Amino acid sequence: MVYKVLKQRVITAIILLSLLGAIVFNVSYQGFLLLVAIIFLLGAWEWSMLCDFQSLAARTAYLLLSAGLMLATVVSASAWNAEQMHITVVQYILGLGCLWWALALLWVKTYPANSALWGSRFVCALMGVLVLIPSWLALVYLRSLDQGLMWILYVLAIVVAADTGAYFMGRQFGRRKLLPAVSPGKSWAGFWGGFASAALLAIVTGIYAEVAGLSAAALLIVTMIAGLASVLGDLLESMVKRHRGVKDSGRLLPGHGGVMDRIDSITAAAPVFTLLAILLGRGA
């Protein structure tokens, strides 16, 4: 049984990476914007289930609301044209997203005592909007930059490095649990292993690659904070799933669960990384 699940995960991962490569390297900026919007709207569809919207009409309405907010974001930030994007609007939306993740950190740390604050369908739905829209815009903004493809791959590398470091350190030394009420499998050893892996990624990148707009020190700071944010993104979805009483956000990806199960870390890492990079010089 374990071998079958592992085989499914490997096959699905290969397919996902192939599709990701096709999206990132072989479509125009506008094509990237639309394709990533579709991925995040699939995430919105699954989030509606996590909010306990059971009827097709309610879930469809949430999907349309998310699509409408994406369209409003495109219009307000002039995001359809990469060369005319309003950086100030982008900063405001990413700033709102980062403020949300600061609040999310408090909620994750105090779960389940605070579940009454966000357990209602309305608040949960609002959470989904704050999780998905800023992170989608962050990826769109990064893609608009001259080295946008590399920046997107770097953000994904942060998430992978943090997750990989956490996995191996957690398996080896993970006796003290991080937040057992939220995610019993995560440990403090895994947390620090992920943090160290993200820092190592930034150090190696700073030594061997020219990073336009960021000094090596700034890159290290941005990467470490984004790596921590990626953990928070994973924990937040784990908290919502635990409250809902489900293991996965969906069944679209065999062996991996749903779309949200794959993008949860990115939803926190992308807006945090992008806003800090802007403030420290990238995109100025």
SVG drawing of the C-alpha trace seen along z (x, -y; Angstrom):
<svg xmlns="http://www.w3.org/2000/svg" viewBox="-27 -53 57 55">
<polyline fill="none" stroke="black" stroke-width="0.4" points="0.0,0.0 2.8,-2.4 4.6,-1.6 1.4,-2.3 0.9,-5.7 4.6,-6.5 4.4,-5.5 1.4,-7.7 3.1,-10.7 6.2,-10.2 4.2,-10.0 2.0,-12.9 5.1,-15.0 6.8,-14.3 3.6,-15.3 3.3,-18.5 6.9,-19.5 6.6,-18.9 3.5,-21.1 5.2,-23.7 8.1,-23.8 5.8,-24.2 3.9,-27.0 6.9,-28.9 9.1,-28.7 6.8,-28.3 3.9,-30.7 3.6,-34.5 3.2,-36.8 -0.5,-36.9 -0.7,-33.2 1.2,-32.7 -1.3,-35.1 -4.3,-33.1 -2.9,-29.6 -1.8,-30.5 -5.2,-32.1 -6.8,-28.7 -4.5,-26.9 -5.4,-29.3 -9.1,-29.1 -9.0,-25.4 -7.5,-26.1 -10.5,-28.5 -12.9,-25.7 -11.2,-23.4 -11.1,-26.1 -14.9,-26.5 -15.1,-22.8 -12.8,-23.5 -15.2,-26.3 -18.1,-23.8 -19.9,-25.2 -21.6,-22.0 -24.0,-23.0 -22.9,-23.3 -24.4,-26.8 -22.5,-28.1 -19.2,-26.7 -19.7,-28.1 -20.5,-31.5 -17.3,-31.4 -15.4,-30.4 -16.9,-33.3 -16.2,-35.7 -12.5,-34.7 -12.4,-35.1 -14.0,-38.5 -11.5,-39.6 -8.7,-38.5 -10.1,-40.5 -10.5,-43.5 -6.8,-43.1 -5.8,-42.9 -7.7,-46.1 -6.5,-48.1 -2.9,-47.1 -2.9,-47.3 -1.5,-43.8 -2.5,-42.6 0.3,-44.6 3.6,-43.8 5.2,-47.1 2.4,-49.2 1.9,-47.5 1.2,-49.9 3.9,-49.0 2.1,-51.0 -1.1,-49.0 0.9,-45.8 2.7,-46.8 -0.6,-47.6 -2.2,-44.3 0.9,-42.4 1.1,-44.4 -2.4,-43.4 -1.5,-39.8 1.5,-40.0 -0.6,-41.6 -3.0,-38.7 -0.2,-36.2 0.9,-38.0 -2.6,-37.5 -2.6,-33.9 0.5,-33.2 -1.3,-34.2 -4.3,-32.0 -2.2,-29.0 -0.2,-29.3 -3.3,-29.5 -5.4,-26.8 -7.9,-25.3 -8.7,-28.0 -9.3,-30.6 -11.4,-28.5 -14.5,-30.4 -13.0,-33.5 -12.6,-32.0 -14.6,-28.8 -17.7,-30.4 -18.1,-30.0 -17.9,-33.7 -14.7,-34.3 -13.2,-31.1 -14.2,-32.3 -12.5,-35.7 -9.4,-33.8 -9.3,-32.0 -9.4,-35.3 -6.5,-36.7 -4.6,-33.4 -5.0,-33.2 -5.3,-36.6 -2.1,-38.3 0.0,-35.2 -1.4,-35.0 -0.6,-38.6 2.9,-38.1 3.7,-35.4 2.2,-37.5 4.4,-40.5 7.5,-38.4 6.8,-37.1 6.6,-40.7 10.2,-41.4 13.1,-41.1 14.4,-38.0 10.9,-36.9 11.2,-33.3 14.3,-32.9 12.6,-34.7 9.6,-32.4 11.8,-29.3 13.8,-30.8 10.6,-31.2 9.7,-27.6 13.2,-26.6 12.8,-28.2 9.6,-26.2 11.3,-23.0 14.4,-23.6 12.4,-24.4 10.2,-21.4 13.1,-19.0 15.2,-20.2 12.2,-19.9 11.5,-16.4 14.9,-15.0 15.7,-16.8 12.2,-15.9 12.6,-12.2 16.1,-12.1 15.6,-14.3 11.9,-15.2 11.0,-14.3 9.7,-17.7 6.6,-18.6 6.1,-22.1 2.3,-22.5 0.8,-19.1 -2.8,-20.5 -2.4,-21.7 0.0,-19.3 1.2,-16.3 3.9,-15.4 5.8,-18.6 8.7,-19.1 11.0,-21.8 13.9,-19.9 12.1,-19.9 11.4,-23.6 15.0,-24.5 16.1,-22.1 13.9,-23.9 15.1,-27.3 18.7,-26.2 18.1,-24.8 16.5,-28.0 19.4,-30.0 21.9,-27.6 20.0,-28.1 20.4,-31.9 24.1,-31.7 24.9,-29.4 22.8,-31.6 24.5,-34.7 27.9,-33.2 27.4,-31.6 24.8,-33.8 24.3,-37.5 21.1,-38.6 19.7,-41.8 18.5,-44.3 19.3,-42.5 22.6,-42.3 23.7,-38.9 22.8,-40.0 19.3,-41.2 18.8,-38.0 19.6,-36.0 17.2,-38.0 14.3,-37.8 14.9,-34.0 14.9,-33.1 11.8,-35.1 10.0,-33.6 11.1,-30.1 9.5,-30.7 6.4,-32.0 6.2,-28.8 5.9,-26.8 3.1,-29.0 1.2,-28.5 1.4,-24.8 0.3,-25.0 -2.6,-27.3 -4.1,-24.9 -3.4,-22.0 -5.3,-24.0 -8.3,-24.5 -8.4,-20.9 -8.1,-19.6 -11.0,-21.9 -13.0,-20.6 -12.1,-17.0 -10.5,-16.1 -7.1,-14.8 -6.7,-16.5 -8.2,-19.5 -9.2,-17.4 -8.5,-14.4 -7.4,-16.0 -3.7,-15.0 -3.3,-11.2 -1.0,-10.6 -0.8,-14.4 -4.4,-15.3 -5.7,-18.6 -4.3,-21.7 -4.3,-23.5 -2.2,-20.8 0.4,-21.6 0.3,-25.4 -0.3,-26.1 3.3,-26.9 3.6,-29.1 0.6,-31.1 2.5,-32.5 6.0,-32.5 5.3,-34.3 3.7,-37.5 6.2,-37.7 9.2,-37.2 7.9,-39.6 7.0,-42.5 10.3,-42.3 12.2,-42.1 10.4,-45.2 11.1,-47.1 14.8,-46.1 15.3,-47.2 13.9,-44.7 11.4,-46.3 12.1,-49.8"/>
</svg>
